[in-house]
Amino acid sequence: RGKPTLIITGRSDALVAINHSSRAYTAFNRLVEGTASQLAYIEVANAQHFDTFLPFSGFDTRSVPLHPYFIQGMNAMHAKLKNGAALPASQVVRTTVRGGTPGAAPALTAANVPPFVTTPAAADAITFNGTSVNLPK
């Protein structure tokens, strides 16, 4: 119904399959609302469902936290509602895993979790074609 909406999801979510939840909802919203939709959809590479798993061996080397994007998303929505700022365009955020030895991954840095941007590069933009959501690899 034309309400500003921001969906941020981890691309590596193994608990709630994004292809059957957030991606499907995004496609349905676009079908119903068309270009009038105020939904922005962001997928964060290497992020999964629960940040509380990140300290555990194996998760630490191959996952990044999703929570920084939640905070950034809340700030973006606040700016939209309070000042009329544009929500970010739908996009994939390219993160970098820490790697290293499971259970002893290097410290997380800002380079691992870059912010989403207002206008993504073409290679990172999530676009729509009819009833399809076009997702960059």
N, C-alpha and C positions, 0 to 999 in steps of 0.2 A: 504493500500500500504506500509505496514511495517513502518509506522511513529510511533514514540513513542507517546503514548496517555495515559492520566491518567484521569479517570472519578471518581469523588467523589460525592456521593449523600446521602441525608438523608433518612434513612429507613422509617421515619414517614411522608414523603412528601405527603400531601393530595391535592396539586395543580397539580403536574405532576406525575402521577402514575408511579412509577419506574418499575413496572412489564411490562409496555407498552412503556417504553422509554429507560432508561439506561440499564436495564437488557436485554431487547430485542436487543438493539444495541450490547451489549457485546456478546451475543450468536451469533448474525449474524457475527460479526467480527471474532469470533473464527471459525465459519463455513467456512468463506471465506479465512482467513489467516492461520488457523490451528495453529500449534505450533510455526510458525514464527511470530505470532502476538506479537506486542510490546505494547498491551493495558493492563493496570493495572486497576482494578475495585475495588473501595472501597465503602462500605456502612457503614454509621455512624448511629448506633442505637440511637434512641430518638432525632434525628435531623430532621428538616422539611425544608421547602422551603425558608422562609423569616426570617432571624434573627431579623428583625425589630419588629416581633410579640412578641419576648421574654419578653419584659417588661410588657406585658398585662396579667391580671389575668387569670390563667389557663395555659397559655403557659409557664409562669415562673416556674411552679412546675413540668411540665412534658416534657419539651423540653430543649435541649442543643444547643449551637450555632454551626453552620456548618463552619463559617468563619475561625476559627483556622485551620481547615483541608484544606481549600482553600490555606491559606498561606503556610502550610506545603507541600501541593501538588506543589505549585509554586516553592518552594525551591528544592523539589525532582526533578522536571522537569529541573530546571536550572542546577542542578548537573549532570543530565543525558546528557543534551545537551553540557555543557561546559567541563565536565570531564569524560564522559562515565560511570558514576555511574549507577548501576542497579536501575530501578524503583521498588517500593515496590511490593511484590506479592499481588494478589487480596485477599481481606479480609473484614471481618466485624470488625469494631471497637466497642468495648463494652464500652459505656458511662454510667454514673450514673446521673439520674435526681436529681434535688435539693430537690424535695418534699416540705413539709411545707404547709403553708396556701396560697391558690391562692391570688395573689396580694402582698404577703409578703414572697416570697420564700427566703431561706437562700442565702447568697452570693455564686456566682459561684467560684469554686476553680479548680486547675489543676487536682484534683482527679476526677472531673466530666467529663473532656474532655482529656482522655489520648491520646497520639499521636499514629498514625498508625506506624507500624513497618516494617522493610524490609522483615522479614520472620515471618509470624504469626504462632501462635500455631495451631495445626491440627484442633482444635475445632472452630477456627476463619477463616480458609482458605476457600476462594471461589474457587471451582475447576470446571473442565469441563469434561463432558463425552459425546462424540459425539456432538450432537447439543444441549445438556442440560447444563445449568449453575446450579451447585450444591451449594445451599446456606445454610450455617449453621443457625440453629434457634437462 
